[in-house]
């Protein structure tokens, strides 16, 4: 599955920077439903999968 995720633009976080160990991608809010649909059908193979989503604003990204 990592090849599918990587081809879609996901990156691996090994947890060394404080984030959880996981594959992650940044997308616009408008693309969230499509991305969740992709993950549920192609990666998790379950319509009930609920992958964690973290919303990141410009304030979160650039706070000092």
Gaussian input, Z-matrix of N, CA and C with variables (Angstrom, degrees):
# hf/3-21g

backbone

0 1
 N
 C     1     B1
 C     2     B2     1     A1
 N     3     B3     2     A2     1     D1
 C     4     B4     3     A3     2     D2
 C     5     B5     4     A4     3     D3
 N     6     B6     5     A5     4     D4
 C     7     B7     6     A6     5     D5
 C     8     B8     7     A7     6     D6
 N     9     B9     8     A8     7     D7
 C    10    B10     9     A9     8     D8
 C    11    B11    10    A10     9     D9
 N    12    B12    11    A11    10    D10
 C    13    B13    12    A12    11    D11
 C    14    B14    13    A13    12    D12
 N    15    B15    14    A14    13    D13
 C    16    B16    15    A15    14    D14
 C    17    B17    16    A16    15    D15
 N    18    B18    17    A17    16    D16
 C    19    B19    18    A18    17    D17
 C    20    B20    19    A19    18    D18
 N    21    B21    20    A20    19    D19
 C    22    B22    21    A21    20    D20
 C    23    B23    22    A22    21    D21
 N    24    B24    23    A23    22    D22
 C    25    B25    24    A24    23    D23
 C    26    B26    25    A25    24    D24
 N    27    B27    26    A26    25    D25
 C    28    B28    27    A27    26    D26
 C    29    B29    28    A28    27    D27
 N    30    B30    29    A29    28    D28
 C    31    B31    30    A30    29    D29
 C    32    B32    31    A31    30    D30
 N    33    B33    32    A32    31    D31
 C    34    B34    33    A33    32    D32
 C    35    B35    34    A34    33    D33
 N    36    B36    35    A35    34    D34
 C    37    B37    36    A36    35    D35
 C    38    B38    37    A37    36    D36
 N    39    B39    38    A38    37    D37
 C    40    B40    39    A39    38    D38
 C    41    B41    40    A40    39    D39
 N    42    B42    41    A41    40    D40
 C    43    B43    42    A42    41    D41
 C    44    B44    43    A43    42    D42
 N    45    B45    44    A44    43    D43
 C    46    B46    45    A45    44    D44
 C    47    B47    46    A46    45    D45
 N    48    B48    47    A47    46    D46
 C    49    B49    48    A48    47    D47
 C    50    B50    49    A49    48    D48
 N    51    B51    50    A50    49    D49
 C    52    B52    51    A51    50    D50
 C    53    B53    52    A52    51    D51
 N    54    B54    53    A53    52    D52
 C    55    B55    54    A54    53    D53
 C    56    B56    55    A55    54    D54
 N    57    B57    56    A56    55    D55
 C    58    B58    57    A57    56    D56
 C    59    B59    58    A58    57    D57
 N    60    B60    59    A59    58    D58
 C    61    B61    60    A60    59    D59
 C    62    B62    61    A61    60    D60
 N    63    B63    62    A62    61    D61
 C    64    B64    63    A63    62    D62
 C    65    B65    64    A64    63    D63
 N    66    B66    65    A65    64    D64
 C    67    B67    66    A66    65    D65
 C    68    B68    67    A67    66    D66
 N    69    B69    68    A68    67    D67
 C    70    B70    69    A69    68    D68
 C    71    B71    70    A70    69    D69
 N    72    B72    71    A71    70    D70
 C    73    B73    72    A72    71    D71
 C    74    B74    73    A73    72    D72
 N    75    B75    74    A74    73    D73
 C    76    B76    75    A75    74    D74
 C    77    B77    76    A76    75    D75
 N    78    B78    77    A77    76    D76
 C    79    B79    78    A78    77    D77
 C    80    B80    79    A79    78    D78
 N    81    B81    80    A80    79    D79
 C    82    B82    81    A81    80    D80
 C    83    B83    82    A82    81    D81
 N    84    B84    83    A83    82    D82
 C    85    B85    84    A84    83    D83
 C    86    B86    85    A85    84    D84
 N    87    B87    86    A86    85    D85
 C    88    B88    87    A87    86    D86
 C    89    B89    88    A88    87    D87
 N    90    B90    89    A89    88    D88
 C    91    B91    90    A90    89    D89
 C    92    B92    91    A91    90    D90
 N    93    B93    92    A92    91    D91
 C    94    B94    93    A93    92    D92
 C    95    B95    94    A94    93    D93
 N    96    B96    95    A95    94    D94
 C    97    B97    96    A96    95    D95
 C    98    B98    97    A97    96    D96
 N    99    B99    98    A98    97    D97
 C   100   B100    99    A99    98    D98
 C   101   B101   100   A100    99    D99
 N   102   B102   101   A101   100   D100
 C   103   B103   102   A102   101   D101
 C   104   B104   103   A103   102   D102
 N   105   B105   104   A104   103   D103
 C   106   B106   105   A105   104   D104
 C   107   B107   106   A106   105   D105
 N   108   B108   107   A107   106   D106
 C   109   B109   108   A108   107   D107
 C   110   B110   109   A109   108   D108
 N   111   B111   110   A110   109   D109
 C   112   B112   111   A111   110   D110
 C   113   B113   112   A112   111   D111
 N   114   B114   113   A113   112   D112
 C   115   B115   114   A114   113   D113
 C   116   B116   115   A115   114   D114
 N   117   B117   116   A116   115   D115
 C   118   B118   117   A117   116   D116
 C   119   B119   118   A118   117   D117
 N   120   B120   119   A119   118   D118
 C   121   B121   120   A120   119   D119
 C   122   B122   121   A121   120   D120
 N   123   B123   122   A122   121   D121
 C   124   B124   123   A123   122   D122
 C   125   B125   124   A124   123   D123
 N   126   B126   125   A125   124   D124
 C   127   B127   126   A126   125   D125
 C   128   B128   127   A127   126   D126
 N   129   B129   128   A128   127   D127
 C   130   B130   129   A129   128   D128
 C   131   B131   130   A130   129   D129
 N   132   B132   131   A131   130   D130
 C   133   B133   132   A132   131   D131
 C   134   B134   133   A133   132   D132
 N   135   B135   134   A134   133   D133
 C   136   B136   135   A135   134   D134
 C   137   B137   136   A136   135   D135
 N   138   B138   137   A137   136   D136
 C   139   B139   138   A138   137   D137
 C   140   B140   139   A139   138   D138
 N   141   B141   140   A140   139   D139
 C   142   B142   141   A141   140   D140
 C   143   B143   142   A142   141   D141
 N   144   B144   143   A143   142   D142
 C   145   B145   144   A144   143   D143
 C   146   B146   145   A145   144   D144
 N   147   B147   146   A146   145   D145
 C   148   B148   147   A147   146   D146
 C   149   B149   148   A148   147   D147
 N   150   B150   149   A149   148   D148
 C   151   B151   150   A150   149   D149
 C   152   B152   151   A151   150   D150
 N   153   B153   152   A152   151   D151
 C   154   B154   153   A153   152   D152
 C   155   B155   154   A154   153   D153
 N   156   B156   155   A155   154   D154
 C   157   B157   156   A156   155   D155
 C   158   B158   157   A157   156   D156
 N   159   B159   158   A158   157   D157
 C   160   B160   159   A159   158   D158
 C   161   B161   160   A160   159   D159
 N   162   B162   161   A161   160   D160
 C   163   B163   162   A162   161   D161
 C   164   B164   163   A163   162   D162
 N   165   B165   164   A164   163   D163
 C   166   B166   165   A165   164   D164
 C   167   B167   166   A166   165   D165
 N   168   B168   167   A167   166   D166
 C   169   B169   168   A168   167   D167
 C   170   B170   169   A169   168   D168
 N   171   B171   170   A170   169   D169
 C   172   B172   171   A171   170   D170
 C   173   B173   172   A172   171   D171
 N   174   B174   173   A173   172   D172
 C   175   B175   174   A174   173   D173
 C   176   B176   175   A175   174   D174
 N   177   B177   176   A176   175   D175
 C   178   B178   177   A177   176   D176
 C   179   B179   178   A178   177   D177
 N   180   B180   179   A179   178   D178
 C   181   B181   180   A180   179   D179
 C   182   B182   181   A181   180   D180
 N   183   B183   182   A182   181   D181
 C   184   B184   183   A183   182   D182
 C   185   B185   184   A184   183   D183
 N   186   B186   185   A185   184   D184
 C   187   B187   186   A186   185   D185
 C   188   B188   187   A187   186   D186
 N   189   B189   188   A188   187   D187
 C   190   B190   189   A189   188   D188
 C   191   B191   190   A190   189   D189

   B1=1.4444
   B2=1.5302
   B3=1.3261
   B4=1.4689
   B5=1.5195
   B6=1.3077
   B7=1.4634
   B8=1.5341
   B9=1.3252
   B10=1.4695
   B11=1.5286
   B12=1.3301
   B13=1.4595
   B14=1.5248
   B15=1.3102
   B16=1.4668
   B17=1.5319
   B18=1.3183
   B19=1.4656
   B20=1.5303
   B21=1.3091
   B22=1.4656
   B23=1.5250
   B24=1.3303
   B25=1.4585
   B26=1.5100
   B27=1.3222
   B28=1.4580
   B29=1.5215
   B30=1.3248
   B31=1.4607
   B32=1.5141
   B33=1.3203
   B34=1.4549
   B35=1.5176
   B36=1.3140
   B37=1.4606
   B38=1.5175
   B39=1.3298
   B40=1.4663
   B41=1.5238
   B42=1.3227
   B43=1.4474
   B44=1.5149
   B45=1.3195
   B46=1.4657
   B47=1.5279
   B48=1.3334
   B49=1.4634
   B50=1.5252
   B51=1.3194
   B52=1.4574
   B53=1.5162
   B54=1.3266
   B55=1.4642
   B56=1.5211
   B57=1.3292
   B58=1.4743
   B59=1.5286
   B60=1.3288
   B61=1.4650
   B62=1.5208
   B63=1.3213
   B64=1.4598
   B65=1.5135
   B66=1.3240
   B67=1.4545
   B68=1.5093
   B69=1.3325
   B70=1.4534
   B71=1.5199
   B72=1.3265
   B73=1.4620
   B74=1.5271
   B75=1.3067
   B76=1.4665
   B77=1.5167
   B78=1.3166
   B79=1.4646
   B80=1.5238
   B81=1.3037
   B82=1.4674
   B83=1.5254
   B84=1.3248
   B85=1.4739
   B86=1.5235
   B87=1.3362
   B88=1.4661
   B89=1.5251
   B90=1.3232
   B91=1.4661
   B92=1.5214
   B93=1.3300
   B94=1.4666
   B95=1.5212
   B96=1.3260
   B97=1.4648
   B98=1.5198
   B99=1.3284
   B100=1.4666
   B101=1.5284
   B102=1.3173
   B103=1.4735
   B104=1.5206
   B105=1.3265
   B106=1.4648
   B107=1.5272
   B108=1.3203
   B109=1.4705
   B110=1.5261
   B111=1.3338
   B112=1.4650
   B113=1.5357
   B114=1.3212
   B115=1.4661
   B116=1.5255
   B117=1.3200
   B118=1.4697
   B119=1.5219
   B120=1.3221
   B121=1.4699
   B122=1.5296
   B123=1.3281
   B124=1.4584
   B125=1.5319
   B126=1.3155
   B127=1.4611
   B128=1.5216
   B129=1.3279
   B130=1.4686
   B131=1.5257
   B132=1.3226
   B133=1.4773
   B134=1.5250
   B135=1.3270
   B136=1.4597
   B137=1.5292
   B138=1.3296
   B139=1.4612
   B140=1.5209
   B141=1.3325
   B142=1.4516
   B143=1.5214
   B144=1.3270
   B145=1.4642
   B146=1.5191
   B147=1.3204
   B148=1.4569
   B149=1.5282
   B150=1.3369
   B151=1.4655
   B152=1.5203
   B153=1.3216
   B154=1.4643
   B155=1.5262
   B156=1.3158
   B157=1.4655
   B158=1.5212
   B159=1.3113
   B160=1.4577
   B161=1.5151
   B162=1.3084
   B163=1.4666
   B164=1.5205
   B165=1.3018
   B166=1.4550
   B167=1.5200
   B168=1.3241
   B169=1.4640
   B170=1.5217
   B171=1.3031
   B172=1.4592
   B173=1.5249
   B174=1.3266
   B175=1.4688
   B176=1.5262
   B177=1.3476
   B178=1.4651
   B179=1.5177
   B180=1.3083
   B181=1.4599
   B182=1.5319
   B183=1.3138
   B184=1.4594
   B185=1.5222
   B186=1.3365
   B187=1.4603
   B188=1.5183
   B189=1.3128
   B190=1.4679
   B191=1.5023
   A1=112.04
   A2=116.94
   A3=118.37
   A4=111.32
   A5=117.76
   A6=119.99
   A7=111.29
   A8=116.14
   A9=120.08
   A10=110.49
   A11=115.96
   A12=119.89
   A13=110.80
   A14=116.31
   A15=120.11
   A16=110.34
   A17=117.19
   A18=120.76
   A19=111.42
   A20=116.08
   A21=120.33
   A22=111.94
   A23=117.91
   A24=121.35
   A25=115.02
   A26=117.53
   A27=120.45
   A28=110.32
   A29=115.04
   A30=121.63
   A31=108.95
   A32=117.11
   A33=122.48
   A34=109.82
   A35=116.49
   A36=122.34
   A37=106.79
   A38=116.52
   A39=120.01
   A40=113.17
   A41=117.02
   A42=121.46
   A43=114.43
   A44=117.88
   A45=120.54
   A46=112.80
   A47=117.87
   A48=120.82
   A49=112.63
   A50=117.30
   A51=121.00
   A52=114.75
   A53=116.84
   A54=119.52
   A55=108.73
   A56=117.15
   A57=118.56
   A58=111.05
   A59=116.36
   A60=120.26
   A61=106.91
   A62=115.76
   A63=118.75
   A64=110.60
   A65=114.25
   A66=121.66
   A67=106.19
   A68=117.73
   A69=120.33
   A70=110.67
   A71=113.27
   A72=121.38
   A73=107.42
   A74=116.38
   A75=121.35
   A76=107.58
   A77=115.53
   A78=121.22
   A79=108.92
   A80=115.67
   A81=121.25
   A82=109.29
   A83=115.95
   A84=120.53
   A85=111.81
   A86=115.91
   A87=119.75
   A88=112.49
   A89=117.72
   A90=121.45
   A91=113.02
   A92=117.68
   A93=120.82
   A94=113.10
   A95=118.12
   A96=120.26
   A97=111.68
   A98=117.10
   A99=120.29
   A100=111.12
   A101=116.39
   A102=119.94
   A103=110.69
   A104=117.32
   A105=120.30
   A106=110.81
   A107=116.50
   A108=120.21
   A109=110.56
   A110=117.04
   A111=121.46
   A112=110.60
   A113=116.32
   A114=119.64
   A115=111.73
   A116=116.19
   A117=119.59
   A118=111.97
   A119=117.28
   A120=119.19
   A121=113.23
   A122=117.68
   A123=120.06
   A124=114.86
   A125=117.53
   A126=120.33
   A127=111.32
   A128=117.28
   A129=121.03
   A130=113.01
   A131=117.68
   A132=123.09
   A133=111.39
   A134=115.51
   A135=121.32
   A136=108.75
   A137=115.49
   A138=119.93
   A139=111.91
   A140=117.21
   A141=121.02
   A142=113.43
   A143=117.74
   A144=120.74
   A145=109.27
   A146=116.14
   A147=121.36
   A148=109.03
   A149=117.22
   A150=119.46
   A151=110.93
   A152=117.07
   A153=119.36
   A154=111.81
   A155=115.17
   A156=122.32
   A157=107.22
   A158=116.51
   A159=120.64
   A160=107.85
   A161=115.84
   A162=120.76
   A163=108.44
   A164=115.23
   A165=122.01
   A166=108.55
   A167=116.30
   A168=120.62
   A169=109.00
   A170=115.93
   A171=120.21
   A172=109.92
   A173=116.66
   A174=119.27
   A175=111.20
   A176=116.91
   A177=120.26
   A178=110.97
   A179=116.27
   A180=121.41
   A181=112.34
   A182=116.75
   A183=119.41
   A184=114.36
   A185=117.74
   A186=116.89
   A187=110.77
   A188=114.88
   A189=120.77
   A190=113.01
   D1=-26.13
   D2=-178.04
   D3=-60.25
   D4=-34.75
   D5=179.18
   D6=-65.94
   D7=-38.10
   D8=177.08
   D9=-65.15
   D10=-44.35
   D11=-179.79
   D12=-65.70
   D13=-43.96
   D14=-179.57
   D15=-62.73
   D16=-40.91
   D17=179.38
   D18=-64.04
   D19=-26.01
   D20=179.98
   D21=-89.15
   D22=-1.51
   D23=175.94
   D24=103.62
   D25=4.92
   D26=178.49
   D27=-72.77
   D28=151.33
   D29=176.38
   D30=-123.70
   D31=153.76
   D32=-179.39
   D33=-94.75
   D34=132.72
   D35=172.62
   D36=-110.26
   D37=122.10
   D38=-178.59
   D39=-86.82
   D40=2.86
   D41=177.02
   D42=88.88
   D43=-4.81
   D44=-176.19
   D45=-71.37
   D46=-17.97
   D47=-179.23
   D48=-101.73
   D49=15.07
   D50=177.96
   D51=94.39
   D52=-15.14
   D53=176.03
   D54=-79.94
   D55=159.82
   D56=176.47
   D57=-67.11
   D58=153.57
   D59=172.58
   D60=-65.80
   D61=116.71
   D62=-177.00
   D63=-173.59
   D64=163.54
   D65=167.25
   D66=-85.69
   D67=139.44
   D68=-178.08
   D69=-145.47
   D70=160.05
   D71=177.85
   D72=-151.76
   D73=149.27
   D74=173.58
   D75=-103.11
   D76=128.59
   D77=179.21
   D78=-137.29
   D79=161.22
   D80=175.92
   D81=-73.54
   D82=154.20
   D83=178.84
   D84=-53.73
   D85=-37.15
   D86=-177.59
   D87=-64.75
   D88=-23.28
   D89=-177.23
   D90=-94.02
   D91=-3.42
   D92=-174.40
   D93=-60.88
   D94=-47.32
   D95=-178.44
   D96=-60.63
   D97=-42.67
   D98=178.79
   D99=-64.47
   D100=-39.56
   D101=-178.87
   D102=-67.96
   D103=-42.03
   D104=177.21
   D105=-63.62
   D106=-38.75
   D107=176.74
   D108=-61.84
   D109=-43.38
   D110=177.40
   D111=-60.81
   D112=-49.25
   D113=-178.24
   D114=-60.69
   D115=-43.49
   D116=-179.04
   D117=-65.83
   D118=-37.95
   D119=-176.11
   D120=-86.24
   D121=-39.10
   D122=-172.47
   D123=-99.83
   D124=-26.47
   D125=-175.47
   D126=-106.63
   D127=-55.21
   D128=-176.98
   D129=-84.29
   D130=-23.47
   D131=-177.64
   D132=54.97
   D133=41.09
   D134=178.54
   D135=-153.67
   D136=127.17
   D137=178.20
   D138=-69.72
   D139=-15.37
   D140=-177.80
   D141=-97.85
   D142=0.70
   D143=178.59
   D144=-61.44
   D145=141.16
   D146=-177.61
   D147=-130.97
   D148=74.91
   D149=-178.49
   D150=-63.93
   D151=145.27
   D152=179.98
   D153=-65.87
   D154=140.98
   D155=179.16
   D156=-126.94
   D157=130.29
   D158=175.84
   D159=-118.19
   D160=119.87
   D161=177.92
   D162=-82.94
   D163=131.64
   D164=-177.27
   D165=-123.07
   D166=120.15
   D167=178.09
   D168=-97.85
   D169=169.53
   D170=176.63
   D171=-61.46
   D172=-34.99
   D173=178.05
   D174=-63.94
   D175=-41.03
   D176=177.87
   D177=-65.30
   D178=-44.15
   D179=-175.13
   D180=-64.90
   D181=-39.66
   D182=-171.31
   D183=-110.25
   D184=13.28
   D185=179.07
   D186=-71.42
   D187=144.91
   D188=-173.77
   D189=-82.42

